[in-house]
Amino acid sequence: MKKITLITGAGRGIGKEIALKFAEERHILYLLVKQKKQKDDLIKILKKKNIQFYILVGDLKKLTFIKSLDKKIKKIDNLINNAALANTKYFTNVNSKELDNIIDINLKSVFELSKMFAKKMIKNKIKGNIINISSQLGHTGAYNRTAYCMTKFGLEGLTKSMALDLAKHGIRVNTVAPTKTIVNPEELIKKKKRINLIRNKIPLRKFSTTKEIAGIVYFLTSDAANSITGTSIISDGGWTAGK
């Protein structure tokens, strides 16, 4: 029987690459995107794959949208919580609205979606997977990243506690924590100085790629990872290993 996988933030970057990886593995896909243009682009790509897929457009900051998924998606085997917001402001410059927005997307949406679909896994006796896309900044601090680090550290804690609660049902919960990942190649040219500065802080002197992260996510859903839960796969080129 084909596996069913739900991926949030599937319209671009890492989320899109994860969608393509699971499409290659012939999963039935439910993809959440923010913009209709992203939906249209994915339809063009996925139609060629000859797989079953459904794309839903909505804002994960809105609880009404999240709750609407309960009736639209009956069951899944894998939930990939990929959607996230960034914030690069200095600590004292982060305003209340920005703080609310990053918490709503990076933490609340993950909590609500995971709760909803964990219930469905339990009801259907599915030993499924919940994978949260975190960051190396869920393991170490950084300048001008207070709001972002707060949510990613919170995501790591949520993941560990969820793993403990859900283990008795055979549901595994993990994070994948990339270092800087080049999503837009133009960044290598337009922000060359900053990019080189970041690269020089990575012991392997390389960034994560979207394909690498998608491959790690897929591995965590495979039988080879059946004993892995409550942990983080850190793909950071050695950044958090020490100095």
N, C-alpha and C positions, 0 to 999 in steps of 0.2 A: 504494500500500500504506500502511495506517495506521501511524503512528509509535507506538512503545512507550516509555513514560516511567515511571521509578521515582522516587518522591518519599518521602524520609524525614521524620518529624515532621509528617505530613500531617493530624494530628488537630485542629490548632488554629492560630490565628494566620496567620503568613505561609505556612506549609506548606499549610494548608487552602485558602488563597486561590490558591496556585500550582496545587493540584489542580483547583480549579474552573476556572481559566483554561485548563489543558490539556484539561479535559473539554469546554469550549466549542469547543476546536480539534479535537475528535473523536479525541484520542489514546486508545490502549489504556493503562490506568493500572494500575500496581502501587503501592499506598500502604502505607507502614509507619506504624503508630500504636502508642502505648504502652498505651492502655486500650480495653477492649471497648466502653465507652460511646461513645468516639470513632468506633469502627468502625460502631456502630449508627447514629449521627448521619449519617455519611458515606453509608451505604447508602441512607438515606431521601432524601438530596439527589441522589445520583448515579443512582438508579433512574429519576428523572424526566428525566435527560439522554439516556437511551437509548444508552449507551455500554458498552463492555466494560471491566470493572474488577475488580481483586482487592485485598482489604485483608487485611493480615497484622498480627497483634498480637504485639508482642515488645519486649524490652529490649535496646537497642543497646549497653549496657554488657557484655552477655554475648556472647562470641565464638561460643558454640554456636548462638545465634540467628542471628547473621550468617552463619555457615557453612551453616546449614540453607537459606538462600536460594539457594545454588548449584544445588540440584536443582529447586527450585520455580520459578525464573525462568530460562528458557533463553537469552533474549537481550533486549536493550533498545537503544533509540536514544539515550535521554537518561537520565542519572542526576543527580538534584537532591538533593544532600546538605544538607538543611535542619535536621535535628534538632540541638539544642544545649542545653546547660545554661548558666545564669548563676551568678555568684558575686559578691556585693557586700560581702564582708568586707575589713576592713583587712588589709594584707599579713601582719602577724605573727599574725593570728587565724585564718588559713586552716589547717585541719588536714589531715593526710595523707589521710584518707578522701575529703574534699571535693576535694582536689587530684587524687586518682586518678580520681574520678568525672567531673570536668570534662575531664580528659585523655582518658578512655575514650570519652566521647560526642563531644566537639568535635574530637578529632584521630584517635584510634585507629579509631573506627568509620568515619570518612571514608576513612582510608587503606585499611582492609580492604575496604570496599565498592567503592571506586574500583579497587583492584587486581583484585578478582573480576570486575567488569563490564567493565573495560578489556580483560581477557583474552577475554571473550566477544565484545566488539566486534571485536577483532583476528581472532579465529577465524572470525567471520561476515562479515569484511570490511565492517563498518559504520563509516562515518565519523561517529561519534557525538559527543555532548557530555557533559562532566561539569561541573556547575555547583555550586560550593560557596557556601552562604550565609554570608558573613562579617559584618563590622561595620565601622563607622568606627573602632571600637576595635581593628581589625587594622591601623590606619594611624596612630593616635595614642594616647598613654597617657591614663589617667584615674585620679582618686582612687578607692580602694577597689575596684579592678578588676584587681588584679595577675594573678590566676589566669585570669580571662576574657581579658584582653589577651594574656597569654602564648599561649593556645590560638588566638586569632584571628590574631595575628602569625604563629604557626606555620602556620596554615591558608593564609595568603597565600604563604608560602615554599613550602609543599607544592604549591600550585596552580601556581606558576611552574615548578617543577622537573618536575612531572607533564606540563605543557604541552610542555616541551622533549623529554621522553622519548617522548611519544605522538604528536608532530607528524608523524612519518614514516608513521604509520598514518592520518593525516587526522582524528585525534581531537582536538577542541578542549577546553581546560580553562580556566575562568574563575571569578572570584568576583563576587558582588553584595554590596556593603557598605552597608547602610542606617544612617542615624542612628536615633535613638529612633523607634520605630514603635508607635503606639497599637494594641494588640491587644484590650485590654479597655476599652471606653468609660468604665466606672466609675472608671478611674484618673484621668480628667480632673477628677472631682469629689473623690474621696477623697484624692488626692495633688496637689491644685491648686497648692500652694506650690512643690513640687519640679518639677512639670510646667512652670510658668511660668519657673522658674529655667533649666531646660534649653532651653526655647523661645527665651529671650533670648540664648542662646549660639549659636543657629543664625542665620546671616546672613539667610536667607530667612524666618525667623520661622515656620517650619512644620515639622511632623514628616513623616517618610515615611509612606505608607499601604500597607496590605497589597496593595491593587490595583496601586499603582505598582510595587512590588517584583515582583509576579507578572508584570506586563507586561514588565519588564526581563528577567526570567528567560526568558520566552517569546521575546523578541527575540534573545537569545543563542543560541537553538536554531534560529533561522530562517536562511534563505539570505542575508539582509541582513548577517548577522554572520559570514559564512564566512571572513573574514580576521582575526577577533578571537580571540586565544588568549593565555594566559599573563598576563592583566591583570585588573584589578578595576574594575567599574563602581561608583563611589562615589556613593550617593544620600543625601547628608548635608546638603543645603541650604547647602553652603559651609563647613561646620564645619572641615574639614581644610585649607581653602585658606589659612588664616593669620589673624592678628589685627591 
